[in-house]
Structures are given as structure tokens and as C-alpha cells.
Amino acid sequence: MIKLHDKYFRPYLTEQEILAAVKKIAGQIAEDYKNETPVFIGVLNGSFMFVADLLKEYQHNCEVSFVRLSSYSGLSSTGIVETLIDVSDTIEGRSVIILEDVIDTGRTVKQLVHMFSNSNVKEFKIATLFYKPSVYSGEYNIDYVGIEIPNKFIVGYGLDYNELGRNLREVYQLNQNNMINLVLFGKPGAGKGTQANFLKEQYNLKHISTGDVFRYNIKNGTELGTLAKSFIDKGELVPDEVTINMLKEEVEKNPDASGFIFDGFPRTTAQAEALDNFLSTKDMKIDATIALDANDEVLIQRLLERGKVSGRSDDQDESKIRNRFEEYNLKTAPLQAYYNKQGKFHTVNGIGEIKEITTRLSKVIDTL
């Protein structure tokens, strides 16, 4: 996949498929106009590659001009078609073939028909490289079609997403199913927080650390924070329902995220089941659980060094560190079994340079 601005796009049409469609259109037009000199009019900006390649394939006399219309902003049409460059006066009495990159709703087609209906041309026809019949109004006939495609947003071969992607030789489709939800495991010192920061930027994910969420809610005296504190003050475990409701609020606060990294939750099989049930109500799921695997002795030295800087007492006592490792092993084992049954458990070597570890994690995520 490729990333343009904040969106991911997956390969859709190869250069060979596109050029074959262009050649087909050129051949069909030649059959109709080889005995005269038609005027090709490309609709900018998107059609410039289409026009260039079609002219290479068209083996007869022709002329070329351009108009510029605009109706798109970001991923969707504004519904308003603006004429930015008007058509030349030299087309009067000529056969005109409009070359569009893509036709979907038909708004630009309507504007073009209106434009040329008032220009005294001999006749005009419309050719489009890509055509979305499921959303086209059908008000006007499309004379030449390269490839019919579903109503998905595409970029490449002249088409853009906020001006990026026009120079791609292939066509990519918006990856609308690209929400990635991860659970990140790792012993203390394995680098979960560091890697989560890289992954959330790389994949537009929201990092939800249960510890951070608890601290925020308790510090700000939210209803859930007050409830959680009442259990903590009594020395009791905070019920899973309270934690899930905190996570729910975090998810709902970030509707534009392409997914979430859950860090510190779940810690038991019951919590994993509760998380799955919650996500299913949002038509979401955990796509993968990834454990950063590292040798205990390496991590112990790493934590002891960290303790010198952080001042954390639990990072300065080797026996306490080993107890934390043992607790992690006991809790993670049933979770590993739970996610293994779903085919979602992955292990990544957590020792090495930070960039190396990020690359290993990305290889797993990119296969999802």
C-alpha cells in the first residue's frame, strides 16, 4: 500500500491494464473519425496522462486542446462544478471528443454538455478512461469507455488525492477497510511505548495506554475516574466493565483514527473477551496481537540503566524486575492461547536498534 496525506491506498489497476484501455479507446475513435481531423479536448487536471497516451496511440490527424473544470475536494465531490479554463473558439464546425479521466456522478459531464451545446460544433462525443456506472445519473450518453470500475475513490495516472498521486503510473484504490487494531504485548523494558509511538504515526493509529487512561480519568475527576478510584482506595481491582467503558470513550473520541493500539489491556482472557465484544458493537475487531520478545537478562540490564535515570524503585531492584517478568509470563500465557486460537498472535524480536524493531513490526502489520 501507499500513503498519501492521511489515507492509505492499495494497488488496483496496473500500468499495462490502463494502457490497454487507452489503446482500445483510441482504436474505437479512429474507426469513427479517421477520415477527418477531430479535436480532442482533455479535461484538466486529471486527464493529462490519458490525453498524452491516447495521442500516442491515435495514428490519424487530430488536434488537441484543454478545458479545466473542478468539482472535487479531498475524497468527495463538492457538487459545484467550476470552469477554470474555457474552451477555445477554434472548434466551431468541428467534431469534438471530450477526454475525461473519470466519470462518476455526471456533474462535470452535464457542465461539458452545456458548454459545447452553445459552441456550434459539428458534433461532440465523450470518452472516459474510467467509468463508474453505479453512480452515474445516465442523463447523457458516454460514447467511449476504457474501464468500468466500482464507486471507489482512486488515485494515480493523473488522478489525485488533494494533489498527491497524479504522477503514479498505476492506479490505486482507497483502502477503506484499512482499520488496524492491535494489542501490543511486551515485558517491562521491551520497548512497547517507544514502538507504539512510531507505529501510531506510521499507520495513523491512536495509542491507548490503559495506565495513561486511568491516570487521566482519576486526575480529572471524571465519573469513571471517580468510580475507578473508589475501588483502588479500597484495595480492590477495578472491574473490567469500568476499564472497558474508559476504552470506549477513548475510541469514540478518535473517530478519524485508522485504528488503535491497545497497550496494557487486555491482561486476562476475560478482558480479551470483553474487548472483543465491545469492538464488535463498533463493527471493529482486533486484527493482531504482537508480543515484543526479548531475553530476560538483556531487559534486566536495560531496566537497571533506565532506573538510574527515571528513579523508579521497581527499575532499580533486580528481584522486583524478575517478579514482574514472572507475573507477565503467567498473565500472557493464557492470552497467547486465546489469540492463537483466532490466528492473531505474533511474536517479534524486540532486541536491536529501534528502527530495526519497527521494521519487524511493520512487516507483520502490512500483511493484515
Secondary structure, DSSP 4 states (H G I P E B T S, - for coil): -EEETTEEEEEEE-HHHHHHHHHHHHHHHHHHHTTS--EEEEEETTTHHHHHHHHHH--S--EEEEEEEEEEETTEEEEEEEEEEPPPGGGTTSEEEEEEEEESSSHHHHHHHHHHHTTT-SEEEEEEEEE-TTT---SS---EEEEE--S--EEBTTB-BTTBSTT-SSEEEE-TT--EEEEEEE-TTS-HHHHHHHHHHHHTPEEEEHHHHHHHHHHTT-HHHHHHHHHHHTTPPPPHHHHHHHHHHHHHT-TT-SEEEEES---SHHHHHHHHHHHHHTT----EEEEEE--HHHHHHHHHHHHHHH--GGGT-HHHHHHHHHHHHHHHHHHHHHHHHTT-EEEEE--S-HHHHHHHHHHHHTT-
